[in-house]
Amino acid sequence: MTWISTITFDEIALSIVTLCILRGTMIHILPDHVAGPGGWLIDTGPEDM
């Protein structure tokens, strides 16, 4: 359990920012049936917009 005390707030914040950037990039690059409305990997909303 001592390894958990070595994790800093900055490392957690950087991980969250990195995940947000990766998600946004994947939404723009991948086709809609993978990452878009009704996508199987990232569902960005209903298909009938």
C-alpha positions, 0 to 999 in steps of 0.5 A: 500500500505504500506505492499508492502514497507516491501518486501525486495530484499532478499525475492524476490530473495529467492522466485525465487530460490525456484521456480527454485529448485521446477521446476527442482525437478518436471521435474526430479520426475514427468513422461514425460507426466506431466513434460517433452517434451509435458507435460501438466504441464511443457513443456520442449520442442518439443516431436520429439527430 
